Every structure is written in C-alpha cells, then in structure tokens.
Amino acid sequence: GGGHGHAPKWVDVALQHNTRIDDALAKSQRAEELMRIVAGTLRGRPIRAPDGLDVRPTSDRARQAIFNILEHAPWSEGVAGRRVIDVFAGSGALGLEALSRGAARCLFVDRSEASLAAVRANVEALELGERTRLLRQDATRLGLRHEGKPSFDIAFLDPPYRKDLAGPALAALHAGGWLTTDAIVVLERAAGDADIQTPGYEPLDRRRYGAAEVLFLRPA
C-alpha cells in the first residue's frame, strides 16, 4: 500500500548521493593526477608519484607527444632497443614509458630518496627489475661513467623548474661520457624561461606543451 510509495524516493536519493561521492572521488584523483603509462606493453598501468611537492610530473599528454616525436622524427632511431637514462627521475614516468615502448634498459638518477622509493615501487609493480638500475646521485655531479658500462642512447632531463639545473646536468652528462655520439637528449623546462646555453649540444626540435617547453638536443 502507501508504504511502498516512498521507497523509490529513498533509492533515488541514495543513488544521487553515491554519484556525488563518485564525482568527489574522481575529482580528488584528478587533483592527485593519477599518472598512467600511455602506450606499449604496459599501457594504462598506473604510475605512483613520490610524496612531496617538489616533483612536477610531465603530463600524460606531453609524455605522449614526446614519445611520438622520438618514434617518428627523421633524426631519431626510435625507442625500441635503446638504452635510456632518466635524470631527475621523480616518479620515473619518462623512463618507465620508454621501457613500456621497448627500450632495452633504463638507469634512473635522482638525489631524492623519496623519488627513488617511488621509482623502486613502480619498477617492482611493473616487474621491470631486470631492465632497470637506480642511482642516487646529484644529476649536476654525475662524474665519469664507469669503464665497461655502455653509454646511453636517450637521456630524459626533467629538472625542477626555475632552479637553473638543466645547464649543469647537460654539462655533466657530456663531460662524464654518459651519452653515445648520436644520443638524443629530451629536456623539459618551464616555458618562458630565459634561453638556456647548451654548449656541446645541437638543437633538433623545440615544442611547447602548456606550461612546459621541451627541447630535443644531441651531442654536437
């Protein structure tokens, strides 16, 4: 009888309430910007970011664009089979993306223990341990590459913005013999920053993605 008349209203209210909760959850996830691997064998897998506000991960859209260029530009040999070094690794998103797309190996470099802990967690979750190494080191003081260790074909540099670390890190990679002669360096920096001096490198391309500018360089 009359009692049943109210039930659908309660159900409706409950459903609306749940939808609102879902929306709130979705918004909070977007705020944390849950990163995912964009393409390759690990496509769609989540990437954990380090705790702390110092890390400003490359957006998924910019990462997709960077790899499109690496895989299709006439001056690039692509990503598959290449040896990669991810400097100022942060979450390791750029190196992990390269591994998903078939890079042979990746060395992740960061001086922050929190960053390397996040990279380690990502590497373990994605079962990439055999193709990765982690190095806790200041990227501007890399020193000489160890004798007998091969150099790298692709270097990603995503230093904290506005700290003038890109130039010294580029110099350290060059001076330490970390790069092959035909290596490609992908440098992300704040759009609008003063032009950077890159002695020892020649520019290949330059792109703008939102607040970021990405330079593609190679050893001169």
N, C-alpha and C positions, 0 to 999 in steps of 0.2 A: 504494500500500500504506500502510504505517504512517506514512510521512512526511506524508501528507495530513491525518492526524488532527489535527495541531497547528495547521494553517493557520487554521481558523476562530477558534481562541482568539486568535491574533495579531490577526486582523481585529477581533475584539470589543474587545480591549484598545485598539487604535488608535482605534476608534470612540468608546469611552468617553473616551479621552484627549482627542480632539477636542471632544467635548461639554463636557468640563470646561474646555477652553480657551475655547470659545464662551461658557460661563457666566461665566468670569472677565472676558472682554471686555465682555459685556453689563453686568456689574456695574460695571466701570470707566467705561463710557459713562454708566450711570445716575448714577454718582458725579459725573461732569462735568455731568450733567443736560443732555444734548443738547436744546436747545430747538427747537421747531418752530412754524411758523405754524399756527394752529388751524383757520382757516376762510377761505373766499374763493378768489380766483383762484390764490393761491399756497399753498393748503392743503398741509400736510405738508412744505413745504420747510424745511431746517434753518436755524437762526439761530446765527451764531457769537457767542460771548460774548467780551468783552475779556479780555486777560491780566490777572491780578492779582485779589486777594481783596476789593477794595473794592466790587465790583459784586455785588449780590444780586438776580438777575433774578426778576421776577414769575413765579410758577409757571404752567405752561400752563393748569392748572385755574382759577387765579384770573383769568388773562387771558380765558379762555373766559367766565367768569361776568361779568367787567366788560363785555365786549362784548355779551353777552346783554342786560344792563341797558341799555346805550346804544342797542341796536337795538329794544328793546321797551317801555321805560318811557314813560309818558304825557307826561313832561316833556322827553323827548329827541326830536330830529329825526332820530335815526339817525346813521349814519356815512357813507353813500354821498354823494359830492359835497362833503363838508365839508373845511374847511381845518384842519389839525392841527398843534399844536406839542408836541413830546416833550422835556420838560425833565428834566435829569439823565438823559439818554437811555440811558446804559450801552450795552447791545448794540443799542438801538433797537427792541427787541421790540414795544413797545406801538405805536409809530408804524408799524412795518412791518406789524403786524396790521391797523391801520386802513387802510393802503394796499391790502392784500390784499382788504379788505372794501369797497373802492370809494371811500375818501377821495380828494379831489382832489389835495391836496398835503400834504407834511409838512416842517416845519422841525425838525431835531434839534439840541438845545442840550446841550453838556456842556463842562466846562472841562478834561477829561482828554484828552490826545492819544491815549492807548491806547483809550479809549472811542470817540472819533471815528474812529480807524483801523478798529475793529471795525464801526462803523455803515457806514463807507465800503465795507468789504469786503462787507457784507451787501447794501447798495444795489446794488453792481456785480453781485454774484452773482444777485440777483433782478431785475436790469435795470430798476431804478426811478429811474435818474438824472434823468430828465426831470421827475419829480414830487417831487423832494426837494432840500432845501438843508441844509447843515451849518454850524453856528455855534459856534465855540469861545469860550465865554463863561461866566463865573460866573453861575449862574441867580439868585443873590440880587442881582446888579448888572446887570440886563438893560438898563437905560437906556430911552430912548424908542424906540418903533418908528419906523422911517424913514418920513418923509412919502411918501405914494403907495403904500406897501406895505399890502396888505389885512391886517386883523386876523384872529384865529383863532377857529374855532367850537368846537373841542375842545382842551383842554390836559391832557396827562398829566404828573403830577409824581410821581416815584418817587425821592425823595432818600435818601441813605444814612441808615440808622436811627440814632437817638439822637444826632444832631448839630444838632438844632434849626434845620434849614434850610428846613423847609416854610413857616413863617410869613413869613420874609423873601422867599422865592421867590414866594409868593402876592401879597405886597405889591408886588413888582417887576413882576409881570405886570399887576396892576391899575393901578399908577401910570404904567407906560410905555405904556398904551393898546394892549396886545398882544391883548386879548380883545374879541370882539363883545359887544353888550349881552346877548344871550341865550346866551352861550357856556356850555359845561359843563366844569367842571374835575374831573378824576379824580385824587385824591391818595391815594397809598399810604403807610402808616406802620406802625410796629410796634404790634400790638395791645397794649393795656395801657399805652401811653404816656399821659402826662397830657394832658387835653383841650387842643386847640390853639385859640388865638384866631384867628379868620378875619375881621377887620374888612373890610367891603366885599364880603363874600360871604354868601349864604344857603345853608343846607344843604338838599339834596334827598333824600339817602339815605345810609345807612351800612351797610356789610357787613363780615363777619369771614370771612377765609379762612385757616385755620391760624394762623401767626404774624403774619399781616398783617391790618390793618384798612384798608378802602377807603372814603374819603369822596367823595361826589359833591356838588359845590358849583356855584353860579352867581353871577355878579356881582349884588349887591343893587341 
